[in-house]
């Protein structure tokens, strides 16, 4: 045991040392490579277990807002892996604290429970060669199974970390979940104000390091009007025209390409009959940017476009039966944020990814890390494993070729060990 | 019997004579009034029967495209009223020929079988004072029940008309039915080319004389595009933007107010998720005018607006994943037309309506008469009865206060007798 701890401690120094070199330019040291090799050897021994966990987790459905069955399973699996302080919080997140040798802020290691697949979607894992197929197998069963492997690594080797680690399986990462789990964790839960850094495992490529949070603001904009007979009431204001002018106004907005800032008029519905002027049109709009100020500026421009369109319609046509009114309802809010590329957490992940043989690259995305990044708490979302595809479709798959898969698994573990500073217990 | 026939023949001369006077300015002659009084006396004797027929017809549902149960009932009721040549044509119309004393073009007297109410709508006639309540009671059960009363009048009095009368209960007058019944009658049925004039009974006010057919052209316009992720694919063409520009283009079209010409962007739908650029947006558009050339011009402008919008969108944004394409599908086609205000049929109806004590007025609408009017065949849609309301709603009602109701019933009969030139059989 002493030997392993020494090796880990030495490797930590290697990884930490690498961080001092010009960012991302250095070649990996032989010591870091040796460290990765030792981690991989252990994780290789867990390969069959990880695959079995993947299947078990995946086949326990976790539709949006209905993650409780999978939460209960993961809580039990965390206990089975050796943790004895496992709870489920008020929002539905599974929390498992592994104490450190020192007091202080906790390091959160997380993956999300929910999938995008609605209740009733058939979910059965199938294998074809080196691929496992099933909805959600990579997004994010892999993150959950990886976390369990790492817990077993720490427990089986009785590794002590300086910093406490809070393992979290979150609810509501996808779509309408709107990051409700991680939001609760940081703003209402028992660990509010006590989280020092955050790591989310949420894609299938251990080379992808998401250090920038694409923020989004999503609106349902409803245009209400009097409505009427298409012939008899011709000439009165039409919410359809106000909606159209709004879309046109949005698509005339100029947005920066760096930081990438985007909008989409994505969904629309309204009207009851072809021969009636509608009394209501609903429009959904998505706006994104990794830069909060750009996102706020865009949002302001979009809402102004809607207001201008409504005022224009009320001025252009007859309002004797009523005016067009506007209700803009925020239906999605993912704050933007960033962990600087030169932050130790980013550099550690980058180095570990390279050491494991991955073509490391920094990226941006919208993940659970949006919340801590927006709060200025160092956070990162990285991949585990060695690729997959067709995410969010029922043809989703995961590559499980043993060597690369295990190499992918090792990256997150290396980051955890570096971040929490392994010390003998 | 001879006396009645004489009275009718005399009254016809009165009505015909009134037509020579400056249109709509003359006061009713005492002879015409006496004629109306005699008709009312007979119809008053049928009052209880008409109310019973109304209830029976109304409570036999006739949803759009599912009029066969009511058709069978009305066919039997026409037989019971004394006609022996009753058939149902290929489209579902009920046809009952009452031969004239002379050969020649037939005079069609019609009402429509269908209602706007979907299958399963609860239909039970209730009475509150002088009102009968039920979906469809006025539109157009009243027309059908009126027709039956007039057949009984002709049969019971053994009145012979010069011109043959074809009583028709049509299918598909409402909405998506798109006048399919009357269209079949004039363009494909056994009486194609043999109809000299057409009278439709289709509103609850015997003072309303619809001599102008508001034509309509209705389109479902589908904007297709590649679609994609709202953030990842930002910059590609969006069918939503093309739809919006189309609506904007339409609402910039100037249309004449006389003849009244109108448009409405009435229904819209599309998009699958707030975070996706949609791959399809559907827009429904209604256009109307009583002037065929104005309607055609409007249609051309609307379709040009859509084409311009699509071309503009393909020029404005990236088409690497595909372009926006347009499918414009005609989903409604009611031809415009008019029977001139000084046509004998219009003047007869106007005079008869005034003689019965109604405030006669000429109007335009979209009814079964659209088809003959568009073909240049004299046609008219008039009301029967003495008012009602909330048409096309489940709170529809009909005024059945005896005296005014019977007066309303008499108007159509007076028109028929005048048109077909009653002669002893």
Interface residues (C-beta under 8 A of the other chain):
Chain A: X175 X214 X216 X218 X230 X231 X234 X235 X238 X240 X241 X243 X244 X245 X246 X247 X248 X251 X260 X262 X263 X264 X265 X266 X267 X268 X269 X270 X271 X272 X273 X274 X275 X276 X277 X278 X281 X284 X285 X286 X288 X316 X331 X332 X366
Chain B: X175 X214 X216 X218 X230 X231 X234 X238 X240 X241 X243 X244 X245 X246 X247 X248 X251 X260 X262 X263 X264 X265 X266 X267 X268 X269 X270 X271 X272 X273 X274 X275 X276 X277 X278 X281 X284 X285 X286 X288 X316 X331 X332 X366
